[in-house]
Amino acid sequence: MAVRTDLAVEEHALWERSAGEQTALPGVQASRRDVRGVGVHTVKILDDEGARQLTACRKALSTAQENVTSCRNTISGYELRLKTQLDRRDGLQKQASALQVELDTARSRQRMLREMERDYEGFSKAVKTVMQEAARGVLRGVHGPVSSLLRTDDEYTTAIETALGAAMQNIVVDSDDDGKAGIRLLKRLDAGRATFLPLRAIGAKRIGAGEFSAQRGYVGVASELVRTDAKYRELAEHLLGRTIIAKTLDDAVAMARATGSRTKIVTLDGQVLNPGGSMTGGSVSKSAGVLSRANQIAALQTSIEQLTDKQTQLAAQLEQASSAAAKTEFELKTVQGQLREAEDEALRRTEEEKQVRALADALRENLEGYEAELSRLAGRSSAETAKTETLQKLRTDAQRQADALAS
């Protein structure tokens, strides 16, 4: 009877334990389902939303970085172009400054020579007085000094000035009466003496050049080497028609010997062989003579016109270069502004990408936690199932023993 009681007690305990295990098992399985559901949802967020956001952020960041690189490359190109344009502008500016100095110098020189010509610088007091009174209308029929009426090339200037000598300051007038009026004026004013050449009274005197033209170093008859108005042609022949121009002193000496020293011969550098054999020579003043002064004024005028044309062209080039540089500088500043915007965008996209990546890492950590919990619950479920099976087996054995004793 006691055995039966013990078996009954043991059976009751097994039933309770079995019932408890059966009750606990659904809870464990439910927790496992909950954890699995949460994990699946997290995976879906990570795979869908998180991955999409991260991809979009990385794409936007890549685009922003490409824009930064593109702007920097464009800026490098603009900077190189601007340097080239500024160098050209500065070079043109230097040329313009140098040209302005050259032009100012030429104008100043020409102005000085014109003032000298106007004031009859280098002429005697008598010539200045006659020309001043003629300008006032006191004297009539005055044409001017010989030197102001004749022109020649630069290479012949020294020879012609030497050949003319004091005659360069002779005053050309229309008639004897005009010459007398000039002389009376000079006497009255005590202004010195002058030589007057009445055009109506002078006659041409020209030497035949045949015996000279065959000689070595022959240049020509002096009158042939000057230019003048037709009305002064006889004057030129009167003053220079019997003078021969030779290249060198040796040529002049040989020429004089060959022709019997009958004619005045002047070399290009101003040495003189006079009729009869006397020689005059030496150094020649390097200052501008009255003939060369007119040539210099004309040459300076030509130079000034050329320099002015060049200055106009250079000014146009400089304006174009300055405009091109200003345009490039404006475009460079525009792209620099775009670069700043692109860098700001790249920085913003970098921070955004960091935030999204951090969110994805957090979701991944949560997923790993869920998976660990799921594994733990799965292990617990298996243990509870095994314990339930063991208890059920013990219960079955106990029932069998109870049934055996009851019989």
KOLLO-122596 format. One line per 5 residues: their letters; for each residue x, y, z of C-alpha. Coordinates in pm, whole numbers, m for minus. Layout:
a) X Y Z ~ ... .
***
This chain:
mavrt) 0 0 0 ~ 289 235 76 ~ 446 153 m263 ~ 135 260 m439 ~ 122 582 m250 .
dlave) 480 663 m347 ~ 416 584 m708 ~ 112 806 m705 ~ 308 1091 m561 ~ 587 1044 m815 .
ehalw) 339 1026 m1100 ~ 174 1344 m985 ~ 510 1520 m973 ~ 598 1402 m1323 ~ 266 1525 m1450 .
ersag) 323 1867 m1298 ~ 677 1888 m1435 ~ 561 1771 m1775 ~ 278 2020 m1771 ~ 521 2300 m1671 .
eqtal) 758 2212 m1949 ~ 473 2201 m2196 ~ 359 2541 m2072 ~ 712 2696 m2097 ~ 783 2559 m2443 .
pgvqa) 523 2772 m2629 ~ 664 3084 m2455 ~ 1016 3010 m2571 ~ 894 2940 m2922 ~ 691 3264 m2920 .
srrdv) 997 3462 m2807 ~ 1197 3304 m3087 ~ 933 3402 m3337 ~ 933 3758 m3201 ~ 1312 3783 m3224 .
rgvgv) 1313 3636 m3575 ~ 1044 3884 m3679 ~ 1242 4178 m3541 ~ 1561 4057 m3719 ~ 1388 4023 m4051 .
htvki) 1246 4373 m4018 ~ 1593 4513 m3938 ~ 1742 4337 m4240 ~ 1473 4486 m4456 ~ 1550 4840 m4328 .
lddeg) 1924 4787 m4379 ~ 1892 4634 m4724 ~ 1629 4869 m4854 ~ 1628 5211 m4692 ~ 1979 5221 m4544 .
arqlt) 2150 5077 m4850 ~ 1953 5307 m5080 ~ 2043 5614 m4876 ~ 2409 5516 m4854 ~ 2429 5457 m5229 .
acrka) 2257 5788 m5301 ~ 2491 5972 m5061 ~ 2801 5818 m5213 ~ 2681 5902 m5562 ~ 2610 6263 m5462 .
lstaq) 2951 6285 m5291 ~ 3125 6150 m5600 ~ 2944 6406 m5817 ~ 3041 6688 m5579 ~ 3406 6575 m5577 .
envts) 3405 6558 m5957 ~ 3269 6913 m5966 ~ 3549 7028 m5735 ~ 3811 6863 m5957 ~ 3652 7009 m6270 .
crnti) 3647 7359 m6119 ~ 4009 7330 m6011 ~ 4114 7218 m6359 ~ 3918 7504 m6513 ~ 4078 7750 m6271 .
sgyel) 4425 7624 m6364 ~ 4343 7684 m6730 ~ 4210 8033 m6660 ~ 4513 8120 m6444 ~ 4750 8013 m6721 .
rlktq) 4552 8208 m6979 ~ 4536 8513 m6751 ~ 4913 8503 m6691 ~ 4976 8492 m7066 ~ 4734 8780 m7126 .
ldrrd) 4877 8989 m6842 ~ 5230 8930 m6970 ~ 5122 9043 m7315 ~ 4940 9346 m7170 ~ 5241 9443 m6959 .
glqkq) 5472 9397 m7256 ~ 5252 9619 m7471 ~ 5237 9873 m7189 ~ 5615 9885 m7175 ~ 5630 9926 m7552 .
asalq) 5373 10203 m7531 ~ 5569 10382 m7258 ~ 5895 10352 m7452 ~ 5720 10469 m7767 ~ 5574 10769 m7585 .
veldt) 5923 10865 m7463 ~ 6057 10830 m7816 ~ 5770 11035 m7956 ~ 5808 11306 m7692 ~ 6182 11323 m7765 .
arsrq) 6121 11355 m8140 ~ 5858 11624 m8090 ~ 6081 11814 m7851 ~ 6373 11796 m8091 ~ 6157 11906 m8382 .
rmlre) 6008 12189 m8179 ~ 6355 12310 m8085 ~ 6475 12298 m8447 ~ 6166 12482 m8567 ~ 6219 12749 m8305 .
merdy) 6579 12780 m8418 ~ 6463 12806 m8779 ~ 6193 13057 m8691 ~ 6438 13267 m8490 ~ 6706 13223 m8759 .
egfsk) 6938 13066 m8506 ~ 7288 13044 m8650 ~ 7237 13344 m8878 ~ 7400 13682 m8840 ~ 7230 13973 m8671 .
avktv) 7185 14144 m9010 ~ 7000 13843 m9156 ~ 6777 13816 m8847 ~ 6696 14186 m8865 ~ 6609 14179 m9236 .
mqeaa) 6387 13871 m9196 ~ 6211 14014 m8891 ~ 6141 14343 m9068 ~ 6022 14154 m9378 ~ 5782 13957 m9159 .
rgvlr) 5646 14286 m9025 ~ 5597 14415 m9379 ~ 5862 14686 m9357 ~ 6065 14526 m9638 ~ 5915 14382 m9955 .
gvhgp) 6036 14130 m10210 ~ 6241 13933 m9956 ~ 6248 13554 m10021 ~ 6483 13454 m9740 ~ 6838 13329 m9687 .
vssll) 6983 13098 m9953 ~ 6997 12810 m9704 ~ 6619 12828 m9655 ~ 6554 12795 m10030 ~ 6774 12495 m10109 .
rtdde) 6742 12131 m10003 ~ 6972 11833 m10045 ~ 7008 11475 m9921 ~ 7179 11413 m9589 ~ 7484 11255 m9751 .
yttai) 7552 11578 m9942 ~ 7464 11828 m9670 ~ 7818 11884 m9541 ~ 7958 11922 m9893 ~ 7687 12169 m10004 .
etalg) 7711 12375 m9684 ~ 8089 12390 m9731 ~ 8055 12477 m10099 ~ 7815 12759 m10020 ~ 8014 12887 m9725 .
aamqn) 7905 13240 m9627 ~ 7666 13248 m9924 ~ 7423 13037 m9720 ~ 7332 13358 m9537 ~ 7294 13568 m9850 .
ivvds) 6945 13713 m9866 ~ 6749 13649 m10186 ~ 6528 13939 m10302 ~ 6326 14014 m10612 ~ 6520 14315 m10742 .
dddgk) 6803 14559 m10691 ~ 6562 14805 m10533 ~ 6461 14544 m10274 ~ 6828 14485 m10200 ~ 6892 14858 m10160 .
agirl) 6600 14889 m9921 ~ 6749 14615 m9709 ~ 7089 14776 m9699 ~ 6942 15113 m9601 ~ 6749 14942 m9321 .
lkrld) 7058 14772 m9182 ~ 7253 15098 m9198 ~ 6978 15292 m9023 ~ 6943 15034 m8746 ~ 7314 14976 m8721 .
agrat) 7230 14603 m8748 ~ 7535 14489 m8940 ~ 7597 14395 m9300 ~ 7435 14140 m9535 ~ 7468 14027 m9894 .
flplr) 7159 14051 m10113 ~ 7098 13840 m10426 ~ 6843 14001 m10663 ~ 6681 13722 m10868 ~ 6641 13954 m11167 .
aigak) 7012 14041 m11171 ~ 7194 13712 m11117 ~ 7280 13477 m11401 ~ 7353 13105 m11414 ~ 7717 12995 m11415 .
rigag) 7765 12626 m11487 ~ 8080 12435 m11558 ~ 8099 12153 m11806 ~ 8136 11831 m11612 ~ 8275 11625 m11897 .
efsaq) 8642 11629 m11795 ~ 8548 11561 m11430 ~ 8286 11290 m11473 ~ 8545 11043 m11595 ~ 8760 11090 m11285 .
rgyvg) 8759 10847 m10994 ~ 8545 10965 m10699 ~ 8336 11206 m10905 ~ 7995 11266 m10743 ~ 7854 11550 m10950 .
vasel) 7822 11923 m10998 ~ 7706 12075 m10670 ~ 7404 12245 m10828 ~ 7279 11906 m10949 ~ 7271 11776 m10593 .
vrtda) 7028 12034 m10456 ~ 6652 12062 m10489 ~ 6468 12391 m10512 ~ 6168 12560 m10673 ~ 6200 12633 m11042 .
kyrel) 6223 13006 m10979 ~ 6539 12948 m10775 ~ 6708 12712 m11021 ~ 6926 12986 m11173 ~ 7019 13091 m10820 .
aehll) 7139 12738 m10747 ~ 7342 12734 m11069 ~ 7486 13078 m10989 ~ 7607 12967 m10647 ~ 7696 12599 m10707 .
grtii) 7720 12549 m11083 ~ 8099 12584 m11087 ~ 8168 12353 m10789 ~ 8247 11982 m10821 ~ 8171 11734 m10544 .
aktld) 8417 11444 m10497 ~ 8403 11149 m10261 ~ 8735 11179 m10079 ~ 9025 11418 m10047 ~ 9251 11185 m10246 .
davam) 8991 11180 m10524 ~ 8971 11561 m10517 ~ 9349 11604 m10533 ~ 9377 11366 m10826 ~ 9088 11543 m10996 .
aratg) 9245 11887 m10946 ~ 9576 11770 m11087 ~ 9407 11621 m11390 ~ 9212 11939 m11465 ~ 9475 12198 m11380 .
srtki) 9320 12316 m11051 ~ 9084 12548 m11233 ~ 8770 12456 m11046 ~ 8659 12446 m10685 ~ 8628 12086 m10561 .
vtldg) 8460 11992 m10233 ~ 8462 11645 m10075 ~ 8166 11482 m9906 ~ 8322 11540 m9563 ~ 8381 11913 m9631 .
qvlnp) 8743 11940 m9746 ~ 8802 12206 m10016 ~ 9046 12238 m10308 ~ 9028 12595 m10433 ~ 9108 12712 m10787 .
ggsmt) 9480 12772 m10807 ~ 9565 12476 m10581 ~ 9506 12603 m10224 ~ 9341 12360 m9980 ~ 9104 12423 m9690 .
ggsvs) 9005 12149 m9450 ~ 9000 11991 m9109 ~ 8722 11895 m8872 ~ 8365 11997 m8934 ~ 8123 12100 m8661 .
ksagv) 7890 11816 m8568 ~ 7611 12057 m8474 ~ 7325 12087 m8715 ~ 7390 12332 m8995 ~ 7120 12546 m9147 .
lsran) 7077 12306 m9439 ~ 7086 11988 m9232 ~ 6847 12148 m8986 ~ 6571 12157 m9247 ~ 6643 11793 m9332 .
qiaal) 6628 11700 m8967 ~ 6295 11876 m8924 ~ 6154 11690 m9225 ~ 6301 11360 m9105 ~ 6162 11415 m8757 .
qtsie) 5821 11491 m8903 ~ 5827 11162 m9092 ~ 5943 10983 m8779 ~ 5672 11148 m8567 ~ 5403 11044 m8815 .
qltdk) 5532 10686 m8816 ~ 5557 10680 m8438 ~ 5206 10824 m8407 ~ 5067 10554 m8637 ~ 5251 10291 m8439 .
qtqla) 5121 10441 m8116 ~ 4764 10423 m8246 ~ 4808 10058 m8342 ~ 4976 9981 m8011 ~ 4697 10154 m7818 .
aqleq) 4440 9938 m7998 ~ 4641 9624 m7919 ~ 4681 9732 m7558 ~ 4309 9798 m7522 ~ 4232 9458 m7672 .
assaa) 4484 9286 m7445 ~ 4351 9467 m7137 ~ 3993 9379 m7231 ~ 4085 9012 m7283 ~ 4267 9001 m6947 .
aktef) 3972 9167 m6770 ~ 3731 8917 m6926 ~ 3946 8622 m6823 ~ 3983 8763 m6472 ~ 3605 8795 m6443 .
elktv) 3556 8438 m6567 ~ 3824 8318 m6323 ~ 3647 8482 m6030 ~ 3319 8324 m6144 ~ 3474 7976 m6151 .
qgqlr) 3643 8039 m5814 ~ 3298 8113 m5676 ~ 3172 7789 m5830 ~ 3466 7606 m5671 ~ 3374 7737 m5327 .
eaede) 3017 7621 m5379 ~ 3139 7280 m5502 ~ 3371 7244 m5202 ~ 3087 7334 m4966 ~ 2866 7078 m5139 .
alrrt) 3139 6813 m5119 ~ 3186 6885 m4748 ~ 2811 6861 m4686 ~ 2789 6537 m4883 ~ 3087 6395 m4690 .
eeekq) 2917 6466 m4357 ~ 2592 6323 m4488 ~ 2768 6007 m4605 ~ 2932 5970 m4262 ~ 2593 5997 m4090 .
vrala) 2426 5742 m4318 ~ 2721 5506 m4283 ~ 2701 5539 m3904 ~ 2329 5460 m3918 ~ 2396 5153 m4131 .
dalre) 2666 5037 m3886 ~ 2420 5081 m3598 ~ 2154 4881 m3781 ~ 2410 4611 m3850 ~ 2505 4596 m3482 .
nlegy) 2138 4566 m3388 ~ 2098 4289 m3642 ~ 2391 4101 m3493 ~ 2232 4139 m3147 ~ 1904 4006 m3274 .
eaels) 2076 3711 m3440 ~ 2263 3630 m3116 ~ 1940 3643 m2916 ~ 1772 3425 m3175 ~ 2050 3167 m3147 .
rlagr) 2024 3170 m2765 ~ 1650 3122 m2775 ~ 1685 2852 m3034 ~ 1924 2663 m2803 ~ 1690 2706 m2510 .
ssaet) 1397 2575 m2711 ~ 1588 2262 m2806 ~ 1683 2197 m2439 ~ 1328 2245 m2319 ~ 1201 2009 m2588 .
aktet) 1452 1741 m2481 ~ 1357 1782 m2115 ~ 987 1755 m2204 ~ 1050 1436 m2398 ~ 1245 1288 m2103 .
lqklr) 970 1375 m1856 ~ 708 1228 m2084 ~ 913 905 m2102 ~ 947 898 m1722 ~ 574 959 m1688 .
tdaqr) 500 676 m1927 ~ 731 444 m1729 ~ 571 545 m1402 ~ 225 487 m1543 ~ 327 147 m1662 .
qadal) 465 55 m1318 ~ 151 186 m1150 ~ m67 m17 m1378 ~ 142 m326 m1308 ~ 109 m288 m930 .
as) m262 m224 m955 ~ m314 m549 m1124 .
***
